[in-house]
Amino acid sequence: MTVKEDVRVTSDLRNRTLLTARLGMAALIAAALLGQLLTSLQFWGERGATDLAVNLVAYGSLFTVLSNTASMVLLVMLALAQPRRARLGRRFDVVLLAATTCMVVTGVVYNALMRPIELPDGATLVWANEVLHVIAPAWMLFDWAVTAGARDVHRRDLAAVVLFPAAWLGYTLLRAPSTPEEAASNPYWYPHLDPGTYDNGAFGVATTCLAITAALLLVAGGLIAIARRRSLYRG
């Protein structure tokens, strides 16, 4: 076997491994999302919150659920494009940048702020919780790192990264005060967004949101830097 053939075989093996891993991770995320949904519906139902539509909206509006769902879809799209070596385009790269950023920050915020919080028995499916807050974010970061040279992203894309988190935050803060308490354990979904958690109320929420925004920009900036460096190296 020539050196050229050896390189091609190695590249093909790497691509097949990556494709399989992406589909496997997408399937794992889907299983975790479904498992936690069923667990949440049972938990809420046992506490008198039986309105299925309200509960589905509550679950589907969680930032963790939305970011993991987006990541699952993007991983499938990447896997389907691999055999054809198709380029999904710059818009896709920016969306992938935003999703990866949200996943990484989700993992950091959960493990730094929320993991120490004791939840009622039955509220969380343990293995699914680890997938959504640890394994999937770690995979998205790894996937970006190993394929960053193919991503057409720039510093100006930082604005696009914060669009979804900002829209979600606005939706959450406007919706929460009018949400029935029985629909979920906390209408704000996350205690660090609830003014009642802080002695200084809304100011505490604002400070936390600014810190998370800074984290989003820092992570996105790092991902962009990795992509630009890898792109220059390849070029």
QUINOR-V175864 format. One record per pair of residues at least 24 apart in sequence whose ideal C-beta (glycine too) atoms are under 10 Angstrom apart, sorted by the first residue. I is the first residue (numbers start at 0). GAP is how many residues later the second one is. D is the distance in Angstrom with one decimal. If there is no record, write none. Layout:
BEGIN
{{I & GAP & D} {I & GAP & D}}
END
This chain:
BEGIN
{{13 & 132 & 8.9} {14 & 67 & 5.9} {14 & 68 & 8.4} {14 & 70 & 8.6} {15 & 66 & 8.5} {15 & 67 & 9.2} {17 & 60 & 8.5} {17 & 61 & 8.2} {17 & 64 & 7.1} {17 & 125 & 7.9} {17 & 128 & 7.4} {17 & 129 & 7.7} {18 & 59 & 8.3} {18 & 60 & 5.0} {18 & 61 & 8.9} {18 & 62 & 9.5} {18 & 63 & 4.7} {18 & 64 & 7.4} {19 & 59 & 8.3} {20 & 54 & 9.0} {20 & 58 & 8.8} {20 & 118 & 7.8} {20 & 121 & 9.2} {20 & 122 & 8.1} {21 & 50 & 10.0} {21 & 52 & 9.2} {21 & 53 & 4.6} {21 & 54 & 7.5} {21 & 55 & 9.4} {21 & 56 & 5.6} {21 & 57 & 4.3} {21 & 58 & 9.4} {21 & 60 & 7.9} {21 & 117 & 8.6} {21 & 121 & 7.0} {22 & 52 & 7.3} {22 & 53 & 7.0} {22 & 55 & 9.5} {22 & 56 & 4.9} {22 & 57 & 9.0} {22 & 59 & 9.8} {23 & 51 & 9.3} {23 & 55 & 9.5} {23 & 115 & 9.5} {24 & 46 & 8.4} {24 & 47 & 8.1} {24 & 50 & 5.8} {24 & 51 & 9.8} {24 & 54 & 9.4} {24 & 106 & 9.1} {24 & 110 & 7.9} {24 & 111 & 6.8} {24 & 114 & 5.0} {24 & 115 & 8.5} {24 & 117 & 9.8} {24 & 118 & 8.1} {25 & 45 & 8.1} {25 & 46 & 4.7} {25 & 47 & 7.9} {25 & 48 & 8.7} {25 & 49 & 4.3} {25 & 50 & 5.0} {25 & 51 & 9.5} {25 & 52 & 9.2} {25 & 53 & 7.3} {25 & 110 & 9.5} {25 & 113 & 9.8} {26 & 45 & 8.5} {26 & 48 & 9.4} {26 & 49 & 9.3} {27 & 44 & 9.0} {27 & 99 & 9.8} {27 & 100 & 9.4} {27 & 103 & 5.8} {27 & 104 & 9.7} {27 & 107 & 7.2} {27 & 108 & 7.5} {27 & 111 & 8.8} {28 & 39 & 5.3} {28 & 40 & 7.9} {28 & 42 & 6.6} {28 & 43 & 4.4} {28 & 44 & 9.6} {28 & 46 & 7.7} {28 & 47 & 10.0} {28 & 99 & 9.4} {28 & 102 & 6.6} {28 & 103 & 7.2} {28 & 106 & 8.7} {28 & 107 & 5.3} {28 & 110 & 8.9} {28 & 111 & 9.9} {29 & 38 & 9.1} {29 & 39 & 8.8} {29 & 42 & 5.8} {29 & 43 & 9.9} {29 & 46 & 9.5} {30 & 96 & 9.2} {30 & 97 & 7.5} {30 & 100 & 7.8} {31 & 33 & 9.9} {31 & 36 & 7.4} {31 & 40 & 9.5} {31 & 93 & 7.7} {31 & 95 & 7.4} {31 & 96 & 3.8} {31 & 97 & 8.0} {31 & 98 & 8.4} {31 & 99 & 3.9} {31 & 100 & 5.3} {31 & 101 & 9.6} {31 & 103 & 8.5} {31 & 104 & 7.6} {32 & 26 & 9.0} {32 & 27 & 9.7} {32 & 29 & 10.0} {32 & 31 & 9.3} {32 & 32 & 6.3} {32 & 35 & 6.2} {32 & 36 & 6.6} {32 & 39 & 7.6} {32 & 95 & 7.5} {32 & 98 & 8.8} {32 & 99 & 7.2} {32 & 103 & 9.8} {33 & 91 & 9.8} {33 & 94 & 8.4} {34 & 90 & 4.9} {34 & 91 & 10.0} {34 & 92 & 7.6} {34 & 93 & 4.4} {34 & 94 & 9.5} {34 & 96 & 8.8} {34 & 97 & 9.8} {35 & 26 & 9.2} {35 & 28 & 9.0} {35 & 29 & 7.9} {35 & 32 & 9.7} {35 & 87 & 9.7} {35 & 88 & 7.3} {35 & 89 & 5.0} {35 & 90 & 10.0} {35 & 91 & 9.5} {35 & 92 & 4.3} {35 & 93 & 7.0} {35 & 95 & 8.9} {35 & 96 & 7.0} {36 & 28 & 8.2} {36 & 88 & 9.2} {36 & 91 & 9.1} {37 & 87 & 8.0} {37 & 90 & 9.6} {38 & 83 & 7.3} {38 & 84 & 7.5} {38 & 85 & 6.9} {38 & 86 & 4.3} {38 & 87 & 9.6} {38 & 89 & 7.4} {38 & 90 & 9.4} {39 & 25 & 9.7} {39 & 82 & 9.6} {39 & 83 & 7.3} {39 & 84 & 8.4} {39 & 85 & 8.5} {39 & 144 & 8.2} {39 & 145 & 9.6} {41 & 80 & 7.3} {41 & 81 & 9.8} {42 & 76 & 9.5} {42 & 77 & 7.5} {42 & 78 & 9.0} {42 & 79 & 5.0} {42 & 80 & 5.0} {42 & 81 & 8.5} {42 & 82 & 9.7} {42 & 141 & 9.5} {42 & 142 & 8.5} {43 & 79 & 9.0} {43 & 138 & 8.0} {43 & 139 & 7.5} {43 & 140 & 6.7} {43 & 141 & 8.3} {45 & 76 & 7.4} {46 & 73 & 8.8} {46 & 75 & 9.6} {46 & 76 & 9.7} {46 & 135 & 7.2} {46 & 137 & 9.8} {46 & 138 & 8.5} {47 & 134 & 5.8} {48 & 131 & 8.0} {48 & 132 & 9.1} {48 & 133 & 4.6} {48 & 134 & 5.6} {48 & 135 & 7.2} {48 & 136 & 9.4} {49 & 132 & 9.0} {50 & 129 & 8.1} {50 & 131 & 8.4} {50 & 132 & 7.0} {53 & 125 & 8.3} {53 & 126 & 7.0} {53 & 128 & 8.8} {53 & 129 & 4.8} {53 & 130 & 8.6} {54 & 127 & 9.8} {54 & 128 & 6.5} {54 & 129 & 7.5} {56 & 118 & 9.2} {56 & 122 & 9.3} {56 & 126 & 8.2} {56 & 127 & 9.7} {57 & 117 & 9.8} {57 & 121 & 7.7} {57 & 122 & 9.7} {57 & 125 & 5.2} {57 & 126 & 4.6} {57 & 127 & 9.7} {57 & 128 & 10.0} {57 & 129 & 8.3} {57 & 131 & 7.5} {58 & 124 & 10.0} {58 & 125 & 8.2} {58 & 130 & 9.5} {60 & 107 & 8.0} {60 & 110 & 7.4} {60 & 111 & 7.3} {60 & 114 & 7.7} {60 & 118 & 9.7} {60 & 123 & 9.4} {60 & 128 & 7.0} {61 & 44 & 10.0} {61 & 70 & 9.4} {61 & 106 & 9.6} {61 & 110 & 9.6} {61 & 122 & 9.2} {61 & 127 & 5.6} {61 & 128 & 8.3} {62 & 39 & 7.5} {62 & 42 & 9.3} {62 & 43 & 6.6} {62 & 46 & 9.0} {62 & 47 & 9.9} {62 & 101 & 9.3} {62 & 102 & 7.6} {62 & 105 & 5.9} {62 & 106 & 8.7} {62 & 109 & 8.1} {62 & 126 & 7.5} {62 & 127 & 7.4} {62 & 130 & 9.5} {63 & 38 & 9.4} {63 & 39 & 9.1} {63 & 42 & 5.6} {63 & 43 & 9.4} {63 & 45 & 9.5} {63 & 46 & 7.3} {63 & 50 & 9.8} {63 & 65 & 9.1} {63 & 68 & 5.5} {63 & 69 & 6.7} {63 & 72 & 9.4} {63 & 73 & 9.6} {63 & 125 & 8.9} {63 & 126 & 9.0} {64 & 67 & 7.8} {64 & 124 & 9.7} {65 & 33 & 9.7} {65 & 36 & 8.2} {65 & 40 & 9.7} {65 & 98 & 8.0} {65 & 99 & 9.9} {65 & 102 & 7.0} {66 & 31 & 9.2} {66 & 32 & 6.5} {66 & 33 & 9.4} {66 & 34 & 9.2} {66 & 35 & 4.2} {66 & 36 & 5.4} {66 & 37 & 9.6} {66 & 38 & 8.7} {66 & 39 & 5.4} {66 & 40 & 9.8} {66 & 65 & 8.8} {66 & 69 & 8.8} {66 & 70 & 8.6} {66 & 73 & 9.1} {66 & 97 & 8.5} {66 & 98 & 9.1} {66 & 101 & 9.2} {67 & 31 & 9.3} {67 & 34 & 9.3} {67 & 35 & 7.2} {67 & 38 & 8.0} {67 & 63 & 8.3} {67 & 64 & 5.2} {67 & 65 & 9.0} {67 & 68 & 5.7} {67 & 69 & 8.7} {67 & 72 & 9.4} {68 & 30 & 9.6} {69 & 25 & 7.8} {69 & 26 & 9.3} {69 & 28 & 8.3} {69 & 29 & 4.7} {69 & 30 & 9.8} {69 & 32 & 7.6} {69 & 33 & 8.5} {69 & 94 & 8.4} {70 & 25 & 8.8} {70 & 28 & 5.2} {70 & 29 & 7.6} {70 & 31 & 8.2} {70 & 32 & 5.6} {70 & 35 & 9.7} {70 & 61 & 9.8} {70 & 65 & 6.2} {70 & 66 & 8.5} {70 & 68 & 8.4} {70 & 69 & 5.6} {70 & 72 & 9.2} {71 & 27 & 9.6} {71 & 64 & 8.3} {72 & 26 & 8.8} {73 & 24 & 9.8} {73 & 25 & 5.6} {73 & 26 & 8.6} {73 & 66 & 8.6} {73 & 69 & 9.4} {74 & 24 & 9.4} {74 & 61 & 9.2} {74 & 64 & 8.3} {74 & 65 & 8.2} {74 & 68 & 7.5} {77 & 65 & 7.8} {77 & 69 & 8.1} {86 & 63 & 8.0} {86 & 65 & 8.9} {87 & 62 & 9.6} {88 & 63 & 8.2} {89 & 61 & 8.8} {89 & 62 & 4.5} {89 & 63 & 7.9} {89 & 64 & 9.3} {89 & 67 & 9.1} {90 & 61 & 9.5} {90 & 69 & 9.5} {91 & 59 & 9.2} {91 & 60 & 9.3} {92 & 55 & 9.9} {92 & 57 & 8.1} {92 & 58 & 4.6} {92 & 59 & 5.1} {92 & 60 & 5.4} {92 & 61 & 9.9} {92 & 64 & 8.4} {92 & 134 & 8.1} {93 & 57 & 8.9} {93 & 58 & 8.4} {93 & 59 & 6.2} {93 & 60 & 9.0} {93 & 62 & 9.8} {93 & 63 & 5.1} {93 & 66 & 5.3} {93 & 67 & 8.1} {94 & 65 & 8.3} {94 & 66 & 9.8} {94 & 69 & 9.4} {95 & 44 & 8.7} {95 & 47 & 8.9} {95 & 48 & 7.4} {95 & 51 & 9.3} {95 & 55 & 7.0} {95 & 57 & 8.5} {95 & 127 & 9.4} {96 & 47 & 7.9} {96 & 51 & 9.8} {96 & 54 & 7.0} {96 & 55 & 9.9} {96 & 56 & 5.1} {96 & 57 & 9.8} {96 & 60 & 6.1} {96 & 61 & 9.2} {96 & 63 & 7.8} {96 & 64 & 6.3} {96 & 122 & 9.8} {96 & 123 & 6.4} {96 & 126 & 5.9} {96 & 127 & 7.0} {96 & 130 & 7.9} {97 & 55 & 9.8} {97 & 59 & 8.2} {97 & 60 & 9.9} {97 & 62 & 6.2} {97 & 63 & 4.7} {97 & 64 & 8.4} {97 & 65 & 7.6} {97 & 66 & 6.1} {97 & 67 & 8.6} {97 & 118 & 9.1} {97 & 122 & 7.6} {97 & 125 & 9.8} {98 & 41 & 7.0} {98 & 45 & 9.6} {98 & 62 & 9.4} {98 & 65 & 8.7} {99 & 37 & 8.6} {99 & 39 & 9.8} {99 & 40 & 4.6} {99 & 41 & 6.6} {99 & 42 & 10.0} {99 & 43 & 7.7} {99 & 44 & 4.9} {99 & 45 & 9.7} {99 & 48 & 9.9} {99 & 51 & 9.7} {99 & 61 & 9.4} {99 & 119 & 8.3} {99 & 120 & 8.4} {99 & 123 & 6.1} {100 & 39 & 9.0} {100 & 40 & 9.6} {100 & 43 & 9.3} {100 & 57 & 9.3} {100 & 60 & 5.2} {100 & 61 & 8.8} {100 & 63 & 9.6} {100 & 64 & 8.7} {100 & 114 & 9.1} {100 & 115 & 5.8} {100 & 116 & 8.7} {100 & 117 & 9.4} {100 & 118 & 5.0} {100 & 119 & 4.4} {100 & 120 & 9.3} {100 & 121 & 9.0} {100 & 122 & 6.3} {100 & 123 & 9.5} {101 & 35 & 9.0} {101 & 38 & 9.0} {101 & 59 & 8.1} {101 & 60 & 9.8} {101 & 62 & 6.9} {101 & 63 & 6.5} {101 & 66 & 9.2} {101 & 114 & 7.5} {101 & 117 & 8.9} {101 & 118 & 9.3} {102 & 29 & 9.3} {102 & 30 & 9.5} {102 & 33 & 6.4} {102 & 34 & 4.3} {102 & 35 & 8.9} {102 & 36 & 8.5} {102 & 37 & 4.4} {102 & 38 & 7.5} {102 & 41 & 9.6} {102 & 116 & 9.4} {103 & 33 & 5.5} {103 & 34 & 8.6} {103 & 36 & 6.9} {103 & 37 & 5.4} {103 & 40 & 8.8} {103 & 111 & 8.8} {103 & 112 & 9.0} {103 & 114 & 9.9} {103 & 115 & 5.0} {103 & 116 & 9.0} {103 & 118 & 8.9} {103 & 119 & 8.0} {104 & 32 & 8.4} {104 & 56 & 9.9} {104 & 60 & 8.1} {104 & 107 & 6.7} {104 & 108 & 9.6} {104 & 110 & 5.2} {104 & 111 & 5.5} {104 & 112 & 9.9} {104 & 113 & 9.0} {104 & 114 & 5.7} {104 & 115 & 9.0} {105 & 26 & 8.0} {105 & 27 & 6.7} {105 & 28 & 9.9} {105 & 30 & 8.8} {105 & 31 & 5.9} {105 & 34 & 9.7} {105 & 59 & 10.0} {106 & 25 & 9.0} {106 & 26 & 5.7} {106 & 27 & 6.1} {106 & 28 & 9.1} {106 & 29 & 8.1} {106 & 30 & 3.3} {106 & 31 & 7.0} {106 & 33 & 8.9} {106 & 34 & 8.4} {107 & 25 & 9.6} {107 & 29 & 8.0} {107 & 104 & 9.3} {107 & 107 & 6.6} {107 & 111 & 8.0} {108 & 24 & 9.1} {108 & 81 & 8.3} {108 & 83 & 7.8} {108 & 99 & 9.4} {108 & 102 & 9.4} {108 & 103 & 6.4} {108 & 106 & 7.4} {109 & 24 & 8.2} {109 & 27 & 8.6} {109 & 80 & 9.1} {110 & 26 & 9.3} {111 & 103 & 9.6} {112 & 77 & 8.4} {112 & 78 & 8.2} {112 & 79 & 5.7} {112 & 95 & 8.5} {112 & 99 & 9.5} {113 & 76 & 7.1} {113 & 77 & 7.5} {113 & 78 & 7.8} {116 & 73 & 9.9} {116 & 74 & 6.7} {116 & 75 & 9.9} {118 & 66 & 7.9} {119 & 65 & 7.3} {122 & 61 & 9.9} {122 & 62 & 6.9} {139 & 83 & 9.8} {140 & 78 & 8.8} {140 & 81 & 9.7} {140 & 82 & 8.2} {140 & 85 & 9.7} {143 & 78 & 9.9} {143 & 79 & 5.8} {143 & 82 & 7.1} {143 & 83 & 7.7} {143 & 86 & 10.0} {144 & 78 & 8.6} {144 & 81 & 6.2} {144 & 82 & 9.4} {144 & 85 & 8.6} {145 & 84 & 9.2} {146 & 80 & 9.0} {146 & 83 & 8.6} {147 & 75 & 7.4} {147 & 76 & 9.0} {147 & 77 & 9.3} {147 & 78 & 4.6} {147 & 79 & 4.1} {147 & 80 & 8.5} {147 & 81 & 7.9} {147 & 82 & 4.5} {147 & 83 & 7.6} {147 & 85 & 9.9} {147 & 86 & 9.8} {148 & 77 & 8.9} {148 & 78 & 7.0} {148 & 79 & 9.3} {148 & 80 & 8.5} {148 & 81 & 3.5} {148 & 82 & 5.2} {148 & 83 & 8.7} {148 & 84 & 6.8} {148 & 85 & 4.6} {148 & 86 & 8.6} {149 & 77 & 8.3} {149 & 80 & 8.2} {149 & 81 & 8.0} {149 & 84 & 8.3} {150 & 72 & 8.4} {150 & 73 & 8.5} {150 & 75 & 8.7} {150 & 76 & 4.3} {150 & 77 & 8.9} {150 & 79 & 8.1} {150 & 80 & 7.5} {151 & 75 & 8.0} {151 & 76 & 9.8} {151 & 79 & 7.9} {152 & 67 & 8.8} {152 & 70 & 7.5} {152 & 71 & 5.1} {152 & 72 & 9.9} {152 & 73 & 9.6} {152 & 74 & 5.2} {152 & 75 & 7.7} {152 & 78 & 9.1} {153 & 70 & 6.8} {153 & 73 & 8.9} {153 & 74 & 7.7} {154 & 65 & 9.2} {154 & 66 & 7.2} {154 & 69 & 6.0} {154 & 70 & 8.9} {154 & 73 & 8.6} {155 & 68 & 9.5} {156 & 63 & 7.6} {156 & 64 & 9.9} {156 & 66 & 9.7} {156 & 67 & 6.8} {156 & 70 & 9.9} {157 & 58 & 8.7} {157 & 59 & 5.8} {157 & 60 & 10.0} {157 & 62 & 5.5} {157 & 63 & 6.6} {157 & 66 & 7.5} {158 & 58 & 9.7} {158 & 61 & 9.9} {159 & 60 & 9.0} {160 & 55 & 6.2} {160 & 56 & 7.4} {160 & 58 & 8.6} {160 & 59 & 4.3} {160 & 60 & 9.1} {160 & 62 & 8.9} {160 & 63 & 9.1} {161 & 51 & 6.4} {161 & 54 & 5.7} {161 & 55 & 7.0} {161 & 58 & 8.1} {163 & 52 & 9.9} {164 & 44 & 9.1} {164 & 47 & 7.6} {164 & 48 & 7.4} {164 & 51 & 6.1} {165 & 43 & 9.3} {165 & 47 & 8.0} {165 & 50 & 9.4} {168 & 24 & 7.6} {168 & 36 & 9.6} {168 & 40 & 6.3} {168 & 43 & 8.7} {168 & 44 & 9.0} {172 & 29 & 9.1} {172 & 32 & 7.8} {172 & 36 & 9.0}}
END
